[in-house]
Amino acid sequence: MKAAAASKPSDDAIVRELLEIGFEMQDRFSAEPIYAKTGKGFLKSAGVDELKKIKAAQAAKKP
């Protein structure tokens, strides 16, 4: 079996960013008791501020 090739620095930045996002939302995940063994559940809202940021970012992208 061949050793994995060294990743590009840009790949490391993407992985780092994805990990940060995952860690930020980890505490918001709520597992349902009946699905506790499967890990199924839902993501709690971070609140109205999160929705305002998303809408502002979408509005900024529109030409």
mmCIF file of the N, C-alpha and C atoms, coordinates in Angstrom:
data_MODEL
# 
_entry.id   MODEL 
# 
loop_
_atom_site.group_PDB 
_atom_site.id 
_atom_site.type_symbol 
_atom_site.label_atom_id 
_atom_site.label_alt_id 
_atom_site.label_comp_id 
_atom_site.label_asym_id 
_atom_site.label_entity_id 
_atom_site.label_seq_id 
_atom_site.pdbx_PDB_ins_code 
_atom_site.Cartn_x 
_atom_site.Cartn_y 
_atom_site.Cartn_z 
_atom_site.occupancy 
_atom_site.B_iso_or_equiv 
_atom_site.pdbx_formal_charge 
_atom_site.auth_seq_id 
_atom_site.auth_comp_id 
_atom_site.auth_asym_id 
_atom_site.auth_atom_id 
_atom_site.pdbx_PDB_model_num 
ATOM 1   N N  . MET A 1 1  ? 0.839   -1.168 0.000  1.00 0.00 ? 1  MET A N  1 
ATOM 2   C CA . MET A 1 1  ? 0.000   0.000  0.000  1.00 0.00 ? 1  MET A CA 1 
ATOM 3   C C  . MET A 1 1  ? 0.891   1.240  0.000  1.00 0.00 ? 1  MET A C  1 
ATOM 4   N N  . LYS A 1 2  ? 0.552   2.195  -0.853 1.00 0.00 ? 2  LYS A N  1 
ATOM 5   C CA . LYS A 1 2  ? 1.357   3.403  -0.982 1.00 0.00 ? 2  LYS A CA 1 
ATOM 6   C C  . LYS A 1 2  ? 1.006   4.397  0.119  1.00 0.00 ? 2  LYS A C  1 
ATOM 7   N N  . ALA A 1 3  ? 2.004   5.149  0.527  1.00 0.00 ? 3  ALA A N  1 
ATOM 8   C CA . ALA A 1 3  ? 1.773   6.194  1.527  1.00 0.00 ? 3  ALA A CA 1 
ATOM 9   C C  . ALA A 1 3  ? 1.016   7.342  0.883  1.00 0.00 ? 3  ALA A C  1 
ATOM 10  N N  . ALA A 1 4  ? 0.209   8.009  1.648  1.00 0.00 ? 4  ALA A N  1 
ATOM 11  C CA . ALA A 1 4  ? -0.561  9.140  1.126  1.00 0.00 ? 4  ALA A CA 1 
ATOM 12  C C  . ALA A 1 4  ? 0.391   10.265 0.747  1.00 0.00 ? 4  ALA A C  1 
ATOM 13  N N  . ALA A 1 5  ? 0.105   10.889 -0.378 1.00 0.00 ? 5  ALA A N  1 
ATOM 14  C CA . ALA A 1 5  ? 0.935   12.005 -0.834 1.00 0.00 ? 5  ALA A CA 1 
ATOM 15  C C  . ALA A 1 5  ? 0.717   13.206 0.085  1.00 0.00 ? 5  ALA A C  1 
ATOM 16  N N  . ALA A 1 6  ? 1.733   14.029 0.196  1.00 0.00 ? 6  ALA A N  1 
ATOM 17  C CA . ALA A 1 6  ? 1.613   15.227 1.020  1.00 0.00 ? 6  ALA A CA 1 
ATOM 18  C C  . ALA A 1 6  ? 0.531   16.128 0.441  1.00 0.00 ? 6  ALA A C  1 
ATOM 19  N N  . SER A 1 7  ? -0.327  16.645 1.315  1.00 0.00 ? 7  SER A N  1 
ATOM 20  C CA . SER A 1 7  ? -1.415  17.492 0.831  1.00 0.00 ? 7  SER A CA 1 
ATOM 21  C C  . SER A 1 7  ? -0.911  18.902 0.557  1.00 0.00 ? 7  SER A C  1 
ATOM 22  N N  . LYS A 1 8  ? -1.649  19.589 -0.286 1.00 0.00 ? 8  LYS A N  1 
ATOM 23  C CA . LYS A 1 8  ? -1.294  20.961 -0.621 1.00 0.00 ? 8  LYS A CA 1 
ATOM 24  C C  . LYS A 1 8  ? -1.659  21.865 0.558  1.00 0.00 ? 8  LYS A C  1 
ATOM 25  N N  . PRO A 1 9  ? -0.945  22.969 0.747  1.00 0.00 ? 9  PRO A N  1 
ATOM 26  C CA . PRO A 1 9  ? -1.270  23.886 1.842  1.00 0.00 ? 9  PRO A CA 1 
ATOM 27  C C  . PRO A 1 9  ? -2.706  24.400 1.777  1.00 0.00 ? 9  PRO A C  1 
ATOM 28  N N  . SER A 1 10 ? -3.239  24.575 0.557  1.00 0.00 ? 10 SER A N  1 
ATOM 29  C CA . SER A 1 10 ? -4.614  25.057 0.437  1.00 0.00 ? 10 SER A CA 1 
ATOM 30  C C  . SER A 1 10 ? -5.591  24.018 0.966  1.00 0.00 ? 10 SER A C  1 
ATOM 31  N N  . ASP A 1 11 ? -5.273  22.732 0.797  1.00 0.00 ? 11 ASP A N  1 
ATOM 32  C CA . ASP A 1 11 ? -6.122  21.671 1.335  1.00 0.00 ? 11 ASP A CA 1 
ATOM 33  C C  . ASP A 1 11 ? -6.144  21.724 2.857  1.00 0.00 ? 11 ASP A C  1 
ATOM 34  N N  . ASP A 1 12 ? -4.997  21.983 3.454  1.00 0.00 ? 12 ASP A N  1 
ATOM 35  C CA . ASP A 1 12 ? -4.920  22.070 4.902  1.00 0.00 ? 12 ASP A CA 1 
ATOM 36  C C  . ASP A 1 12 ? -5.780  23.222 5.415  1.00 0.00 ? 12 ASP A C  1 
ATOM 37  N N  . ALA A 1 13 ? -5.799  24.338 4.709  1.00 0.00 ? 13 ALA A N  1 
ATOM 38  C CA . ALA A 1 13 ? -6.598  25.492 5.126  1.00 0.00 ? 13 ALA A CA 1 
ATOM 39  C C  . ALA A 1 13 ? -8.085  25.168 5.054  1.00 0.00 ? 13 ALA A C  1 
ATOM 40  N N  . ILE A 1 14 ? -8.481  24.441 4.018  1.00 0.00 ? 14 ILE A N  1 
ATOM 41  C CA . ILE A 1 14 ? -9.885  24.070 3.876  1.00 0.00 ? 14 ILE A CA 1 
ATOM 42  C C  . ILE A 1 14 ? -10.285 23.123 4.996  1.00 0.00 ? 14 ILE A C  1 
ATOM 43  N N  . VAL A 1 15 ? -9.456  22.137 5.268  1.00 0.00 ? 15 VAL A N  1 
ATOM 44  C CA . VAL A 1 15 ? -9.751  21.180 6.334  1.00 0.00 ? 15 VAL A CA 1 
ATOM 45  C C  . VAL A 1 15 ? -9.836  21.897 7.673  1.00 0.00 ? 15 VAL A C  1 
ATOM 46  N N  . ARG A 1 16 ? -8.914  22.807 7.914  1.00 0.00 ? 16 ARG A N  1 
ATOM 47  C CA . ARG A 1 16 ? -8.903  23.563 9.166  1.00 0.00 ? 16 ARG A CA 1 
ATOM 48  C C  . ARG A 1 16 ? -10.179 24.379 9.308  1.00 0.00 ? 16 ARG A C  1 
ATOM 49  N N  . GLU A 1 17 ? -10.610 25.032 8.218  1.00 0.00 ? 17 GLU A N  1 
ATOM 50  C CA . GLU A 1 17 ? -11.829 25.836 8.249  1.00 0.00 ? 17 GLU A CA 1 
ATOM 51  C C  . GLU A 1 17 ? -13.055 24.956 8.516  1.00 0.00 ? 17 GLU A C  1 
ATOM 52  N N  . LEU A 1 18 ? -13.116 23.801 7.861  1.00 0.00 ? 18 LEU A N  1 
ATOM 53  C CA . LEU A 1 18 ? -14.251 22.897 8.070  1.00 0.00 ? 18 LEU A CA 1 
ATOM 54  C C  . LEU A 1 18 ? -14.289 22.365 9.501  1.00 0.00 ? 18 LEU A C  1 
ATOM 55  N N  . LEU A 1 19 ? -13.133 22.072 10.059 1.00 0.00 ? 19 LEU A N  1 
ATOM 56  C CA . LEU A 1 19 ? -13.085 21.619 11.447 1.00 0.00 ? 19 LEU A CA 1 
ATOM 57  C C  . LEU A 1 19 ? -13.560 22.706 12.407 1.00 0.00 ? 19 LEU A C  1 
ATOM 58  N N  . GLU A 1 20 ? -13.156 23.948 12.159 1.00 0.00 ? 20 GLU A N  1 
ATOM 59  C CA . GLU A 1 20 ? -13.592 25.056 13.008 1.00 0.00 ? 20 GLU A CA 1 
ATOM 60  C C  . GLU A 1 20 ? -15.111 25.214 12.970 1.00 0.00 ? 20 GLU A C  1 
ATOM 61  N N  . ILE A 1 21 ? -15.684 25.133 11.776 1.00 0.00 ? 21 ILE A N  1 
ATOM 62  C CA . ILE A 1 21 ? -17.138 25.236 11.638 1.00 0.00 ? 21 ILE A CA 1 
ATOM 63  C C  . ILE A 1 21 ? -17.813 24.090 12.382 1.00 0.00 ? 21 ILE A C  1 
ATOM 64  N N  . GLY A 1 22 ? -17.275 22.897 12.237 1.00 0.00 ? 22 GLY A N  1 
ATOM 65  C CA . GLY A 1 22 ? -17.838 21.739 12.924 1.00 0.00 ? 22 GLY A CA 1 
ATOM 66  C C  . GLY A 1 22 ? -17.794 21.875 14.429 1.00 0.00 ? 22 GLY A C  1 
ATOM 67  N N  . PHE A 1 23 ? -16.665 22.352 14.947 1.00 0.00 ? 23 PHE A N  1 
ATOM 68  C CA . PHE A 1 23 ? -16.551 22.528 16.393 1.00 0.00 ? 23 PHE A CA 1 
ATOM 69  C C  . PHE A 1 23 ? -17.481 23.625 16.900 1.00 0.00 ? 23 PHE A C  1 
ATOM 70  N N  . GLU A 1 24 ? -17.690 24.676 16.097 1.00 0.00 ? 24 GLU A N  1 
ATOM 71  C CA . GLU A 1 24 ? -18.583 25.756 16.504 1.00 0.00 ? 24 GLU A CA 1 
ATOM 72  C C  . GLU A 1 24 ? -20.019 25.272 16.644 1.00 0.00 ? 24 GLU A C  1 
ATOM 73  N N  . MET A 1 25 ? -20.447 24.362 15.776 1.00 0.00 ? 25 MET A N  1 
ATOM 74  C CA . MET A 1 25 ? -21.833 23.927 15.813 1.00 0.00 ? 25 MET A CA 1 
ATOM 75  C C  . MET A 1 25 ? -22.048 22.638 16.602 1.00 0.00 ? 25 MET A C  1 
ATOM 76  N N  . GLN A 1 26 ? -20.986 22.049 17.103 1.00 0.00 ? 26 GLN A N  1 
ATOM 77  C CA . GLN A 1 26 ? -21.091 20.782 17.802 1.00 0.00 ? 26 GLN A CA 1 
ATOM 78  C C  . GLN A 1 26 ? -21.996 20.867 19.025 1.00 0.00 ? 26 GLN A C  1 
ATOM 79  N N  . ASP A 1 27 ? -21.915 21.923 19.801 1.00 0.00 ? 27 ASP A N  1 
ATOM 80  C CA . ASP A 1 27 ? -22.731 22.043 21.006 1.00 0.00 ? 27 ASP A CA 1 
ATOM 81  C C  . ASP A 1 27 ? -24.205 22.294 20.689 1.00 0.00 ? 27 ASP A C  1 
ATOM 82  N N  . ARG A 1 28 ? -24.513 22.677 19.452 1.00 0.00 ? 28 ARG A N  1 
ATOM 83  C CA . ARG A 1 28 ? -25.900 22.928 19.065 1.00 0.00 ? 28 ARG A CA 1 
ATOM 84  C C  . ARG A 1 28 ? -26.612 21.665 18.608 1.00 0.00 ? 28 ARG A C  1 
ATOM 85  N N  . PHE A 1 29 ? -25.878 20.577 18.389 1.00 0.00 ? 29 PHE A N  1 
ATOM 86  C CA . PHE A 1 29 ? -26.505 19.339 17.939 1.00 0.00 ? 29 PHE A CA 1 
ATOM 87  C C  . PHE A 1 29 ? -27.185 18.666 19.119 1.00 0.00 ? 29 PHE A C  1 
ATOM 88  N N  . SER A 1 30 ? -28.450 18.312 18.936 1.00 0.00 ? 30 SER A N  1 
ATOM 89  C CA . SER A 1 30 ? -29.217 17.676 19.993 1.00 0.00 ? 30 SER A CA 1 
ATOM 90  C C  . SER A 1 30 ? -29.700 16.320 19.499 1.00 0.00 ? 30 SER A C  1 
ATOM 91  N N  . ALA A 1 31 ? -29.227 15.280 20.127 1.00 0.00 ? 31 ALA A N  1 
ATOM 92  C CA . ALA A 1 31 ? -29.639 13.929 19.734 1.00 0.00 ? 31 ALA A CA 1 
ATOM 93  C C  . ALA A 1 31 ? -30.995 13.603 20.346 1.00 0.00 ? 31 ALA A C  1 
ATOM 94  N N  . GLU A 1 32 ? -31.832 12.990 19.578 1.00 0.00 ? 32 GLU A N  1 
ATOM 95  C CA . GLU A 1 32 ? -33.133 12.544 20.076 1.00 0.00 ? 32 GLU A CA 1 
ATOM 96  C C  . GLU A 1 32 ? -32.906 11.290 20.925 1.00 0.00 ? 32 GLU A C  1 
ATOM 97  N N  . PRO A 1 33 ? -33.605 11.171 22.063 1.00 0.00 ? 33 PRO A N  1 
ATOM 98  C CA . PRO A 1 33 ? -33.393 10.008 22.933 1.00 0.00 ? 33 PRO A CA 1 
ATOM 99  C C  . PRO A 1 33 ? -33.619 8.666  22.239 1.00 0.00 ? 33 PRO A C  1 
ATOM 100 N N  . ILE A 1 34 ? -34.618 8.585  21.365 1.00 0.00 ? 34 ILE A N  1 
ATOM 101 C CA . ILE A 1 34 ? -34.880 7.301  20.717 1.00 0.00 ? 34 ILE A CA 1 
ATOM 102 C C  . ILE A 1 34 ? -33.835 6.976  19.654 1.00 0.00 ? 34 ILE A C  1 
ATOM 103 N N  . TYR A 1 35 ? -33.087 7.984  19.216 1.00 0.00 ? 35 TYR A N  1 
ATOM 104 C CA . TYR A 1 35 ? -32.058 7.778  18.201 1.00 0.00 ? 35 TYR A CA 1 
ATOM 105 C C  . TYR A 1 35 ? -30.651 7.905  18.781 1.00 0.00 ? 35 TYR A C  1 
ATOM 106 N N  . ALA A 1 36 ? -30.527 7.895  20.084 1.00 0.00 ? 36 ALA A N  1 
ATOM 107 C CA . ALA A 1 36 ? -29.231 8.144  20.714 1.00 0.00 ? 36 ALA A CA 1 
ATOM 108 C C  . ALA A 1 36 ? -28.150 7.187  20.223 1.00 0.00 ? 36 ALA A C  1 
ATOM 109 N N  . LYS A 1 37 ? -28.514 5.948  19.956 1.00 0.00 ? 37 LYS A N  1 
ATOM 110 C CA . LYS A 1 37 ? -27.508 4.970  19.530 1.00 0.00 ? 37 LYS A CA 1 
ATOM 111 C C  . LYS A 1 37 ? -27.091 5.179  18.081 1.00 0.00 ? 37 LYS A C  1 
ATOM 112 N N  . THR A 1 38 ? -27.952 5.800  17.274 1.00 0.00 ? 38 THR A N  1 
ATOM 113 C CA . THR A 1 38 ? -27.631 6.004  15.866 1.00 0.00 ? 38 THR A CA 1 
ATOM 114 C C  . THR A 1 38 ? -27.019 7.370  15.605 1.00 0.00 ? 38 THR A C  1 
ATOM 115 N N  . GLY A 1 39 ? -27.142 8.281  16.563 1.00 0.00 ? 39 GLY A N  1 
ATOM 116 C CA . GLY A 1 39 ? -26.585 9.612  16.397 1.00 0.00 ? 39 GLY A CA 1 
ATOM 117 C C  . GLY A 1 39 ? -27.482 10.554 15.620 1.00 0.00 ? 39 GLY A C  1 
ATOM 118 N N  . LYS A 1 40 ? -28.724 10.141 15.356 1.00 0.00 ? 40 LYS A N  1 
ATOM 119 C CA . LYS A 1 40 ? -29.641 11.014 14.630 1.00 0.00 ? 40 LYS A CA 1 
ATOM 120 C C  . LYS A 1 40 ? -30.218 12.036 15.597 1.00 0.00 ? 40 LYS A C  1 
ATOM 121 N N  . GLY A 1 41 ? -30.512 13.196 15.088 1.00 0.00 ? 41 GLY A N  1 
ATOM 122 C CA . GLY A 1 41 ? -31.068 14.249 15.910 1.00 0.00 ? 41 GLY A CA 1 
ATOM 123 C C  . GLY A 1 41 ? -31.321 15.469 15.066 1.00 0.00 ? 41 GLY A C  1 
ATOM 124 N N  . PHE A 1 42 ? -31.116 16.644 15.652 1.00 0.00 ? 42 PHE A N  1 
ATOM 125 C CA . PHE A 1 42 ? -31.319 17.880 14.918 1.00 0.00 ? 42 PHE A CA 1 
ATOM 126 C C  . PHE A 1 42 ? -30.351 18.943 15.414 1.00 0.00 ? 42 PHE A C  1 
ATOM 127 N N  . LEU A 1 43 ? -30.236 20.007 14.636 1.00 0.00 ? 43 LEU A N  1 
ATOM 128 C CA . LEU A 1 43 ? -29.353 21.112 14.976 1.00 0.00 ? 43 LEU A CA 1 
ATOM 129 C C  . LEU A 1 43 ? -30.192 22.259 15.506 1.00 0.00 ? 43 LEU A C  1 
ATOM 130 N N  . LYS A 1 44 ? -29.919 22.683 16.727 1.00 0.00 ? 44 LYS A N  1 
ATOM 131 C CA . LYS A 1 44 ? -30.657 23.788 17.325 1.00 0.00 ? 44 LYS A CA 1 
ATOM 132 C C  . LYS A 1 44 ? -30.235 25.096 16.659 1.00 0.00 ? 44 LYS A C  1 
ATOM 133 N N  . SER A 1 45 ? -31.163 26.008 16.568 1.00 0.00 ? 45 SER A N  1 
ATOM 134 C CA . SER A 1 45 ? -30.868 27.310 15.989 1.00 0.00 ? 45 SER A CA 1 
ATOM 135 C C  . SER A 1 45 ? -29.928 28.085 16.907 1.00 0.00 ? 45 SER A C  1 
ATOM 136 N N  . ALA A 1 46 ? -29.056 28.854 16.318 1.00 0.00 ? 46 ALA A N  1 
ATOM 137 C CA . ALA A 1 46 ? -28.164 29.700 17.103 1.00 0.00 ? 46 ALA A CA 1 
ATOM 138 C C  . ALA A 1 46 ? -28.857 31.006 17.455 1.00 0.00 ? 46 ALA A C  1 
ATOM 139 N N  . GLY A 1 47 ? -30.038 31.221 16.900 1.00 0.00 ? 47 GLY A N  1 
ATOM 140 C CA . GLY A 1 47 ? -30.813 32.415 17.220 1.00 0.00 ? 47 GLY A CA 1 
ATOM 141 C C  . GLY A 1 47 ? -31.031 33.299 16.013 1.00 0.00 ? 47 GLY A C  1 
ATOM 142 N N  . VAL A 1 48 ? -31.683 34.401 16.248 1.00 0.00 ? 48 VAL A N  1 
ATOM 143 C CA . VAL A 1 48 ? -32.048 35.336 15.194 1.00 0.00 ? 48 VAL A CA 1 
ATOM 144 C C  . VAL A 1 48 ? -30.814 35.979 14.565 1.00 0.00 ? 48 VAL A C  1 
ATOM 145 N N  . ASP A 1 49 ? -29.793 36.201 15.362 1.00 0.00 ? 49 ASP A N  1 
ATOM 146 C CA . ASP A 1 49 ? -28.570 36.830 14.831 1.00 0.00 ? 49 ASP A CA 1 
ATOM 147 C C  . ASP A 1 49 ? -27.956 36.006 13.703 1.00 0.00 ? 49 ASP A C  1 
ATOM 148 N N  . GLU A 1 50 ? -27.991 34.686 13.843 1.00 0.00 ? 50 GLU A N  1 
ATOM 149 C CA . GLU A 1 50 ? -27.455 33.820 12.796 1.00 0.00 ? 50 GLU A CA 1 
ATOM 150 C C  . GLU A 1 50 ? -28.232 34.003 11.498 1.00 0.00 ? 50 GLU A C  1 
ATOM 151 N N  . LEU A 1 51 ? -29.544 34.054 11.589 1.00 0.00 ? 51 LEU A N  1 
ATOM 152 C CA . LEU A 1 51 ? -30.368 34.235 10.392 1.00 0.00 ? 51 LEU A CA 1 
ATOM 153 C C  . LEU A 1 51 ? -30.120 35.598 9.742  1.00 0.00 ? 51 LEU A C  1 
ATOM 154 N N  . LYS A 1 52 ? -29.950 36.631 10.546 1.00 0.00 ? 52 LYS A N  1 
ATOM 155 C CA . LYS A 1 52 ? -29.662 37.963 10.008 1.00 0.00 ? 52 LYS A CA 1 
ATOM 156 C C  . LYS A 1 52 ? -28.337 37.972 9.253  1.00 0.00 ? 52 LYS A C  1 
ATOM 157 N N  . LYS A 1 53 ? -27.327 37.296 9.793  1.00 0.00 ? 53 LYS A N  1 
ATOM 158 C CA . LYS A 1 53 ? -26.023 37.227 9.131  1.00 0.00 ? 53 LYS A CA 1 
ATOM 159 C C  . LYS A 1 53 ? -26.122 36.497 7.795  1.00 0.00 ? 53 LYS A C  1 
ATOM 160 N N  . ILE A 1 54 ? -26.887 35.407 7.770  1.00 0.00 ? 54 ILE A N  1 
ATOM 161 C CA . ILE A 1 54 ? -27.043 34.634 6.537  1.00 0.00 ? 54 ILE A CA 1 
ATOM 162 C C  . ILE A 1 54 ? -27.740 35.468 5.479  1.00 0.00 ? 54 ILE A C  1 
ATOM 163 N N  . LYS A 1 55 ? -28.818 36.144 5.862  1.00 0.00 ? 55 LYS A N  1 
ATOM 164 C CA . LYS A 1 55 ? -29.561 36.966 4.906  1.00 0.00 ? 55 LYS A CA 1 
ATOM 165 C C  . LYS A 1 55 ? -28.717 38.138 4.407  1.00 0.00 ? 55 LYS A C  1 
ATOM 166 N N  . ALA A 1 56 ? -27.920 38.737 5.279  1.00 0.00 ? 56 ALA A N  1 
ATOM 167 C CA . ALA A 1 56 ? -27.055 39.846 4.879  1.00 0.00 ? 56 ALA A CA 1 
ATOM 168 C C  . ALA A 1 56 ? -25.984 39.365 3.895  1.00 0.00 ? 56 ALA A C  1 
ATOM 169 N N  . ALA A 1 57 ? -25.440 38.183 4.156  1.00 0.00 ? 57 ALA A N  1 
ATOM 170 C CA . ALA A 1 57 ? -24.410 37.637 3.270  1.00 0.00 ? 57 ALA A CA 1 
ATOM 171 C C  . ALA A 1 57 ? -25.006 37.304 1.897  1.00 0.00 ? 57 ALA A C  1 
ATOM 172 N N  . GLN A 1 58 ? -26.234 36.778 1.876  1.00 0.00 ? 58 GLN A N  1 
ATOM 173 C CA . GLN A 1 58 ? -26.899 36.476 0.601  1.00 0.00 ? 58 GLN A CA 1 
ATOM 174 C C  . GLN A 1 58 ? -27.213 37.746 -0.158 1.00 0.00 ? 58 GLN A C  1 
ATOM 175 N N  . ALA A 1 59 ? -27.635 38.790 0.545  1.00 0.00 ? 59 ALA A N  1 
ATOM 176 C CA . ALA A 1 59 ? -27.958 40.058 -0.099 1.00 0.00 ? 59 ALA A CA 1 
ATOM 177 C C  . ALA A 1 59 ? -26.695 40.714 -0.680 1.00 0.00 ? 59 ALA A C  1 
ATOM 178 N N  . ALA A 1 60 ? -25.574 40.542 0.008  1.00 0.00 ? 60 ALA A N  1 
ATOM 179 C CA . ALA A 1 60 ? -24.312 41.120 -0.464 1.00 0.00 ? 60 ALA A CA 1 
ATOM 180 C C  . ALA A 1 60 ? -23.816 40.418 -1.731 1.00 0.00 ? 60 ALA A C  1 
ATOM 181 N N  . LYS A 1 61 ? -24.133 39.140 -1.880 1.00 0.00 ? 61 LYS A N  1 
ATOM 182 C CA . LYS A 1 61 ? -23.695 38.376 -3.055 1.00 0.00 ? 61 LYS A CA 1 
ATOM 183 C C  . LYS A 1 61 ? -24.501 38.710 -4.303 1.00 0.00 ? 61 LYS A C  1 
ATOM 184 N N  . LYS A 1 62 ? -25.737 39.143 -4.126 1.00 0.00 ? 62 LYS A N  1 
ATOM 185 C CA . LYS A 1 62 ? -26.575 39.449 -5.282 1.00 0.00 ? 62 LYS A CA 1 
ATOM 186 C C  . LYS A 1 62 ? -26.086 40.721 -5.975 1.00 0.00 ? 62 LYS A C  1 
ATOM 187 N N  . PRO A 1 63 ? -26.064 40.704 -7.323 1.00 0.00 ? 63 PRO A N  1 
ATOM 188 C CA . PRO A 1 63 ? -25.576 41.887 -8.058 1.00 0.00 ? 63 PRO A CA 1 
ATOM 189 C C  . PRO A 1 63 ? -26.579 43.017 -8.052 1.00 0.00 ? 63 PRO A C  1 
# 
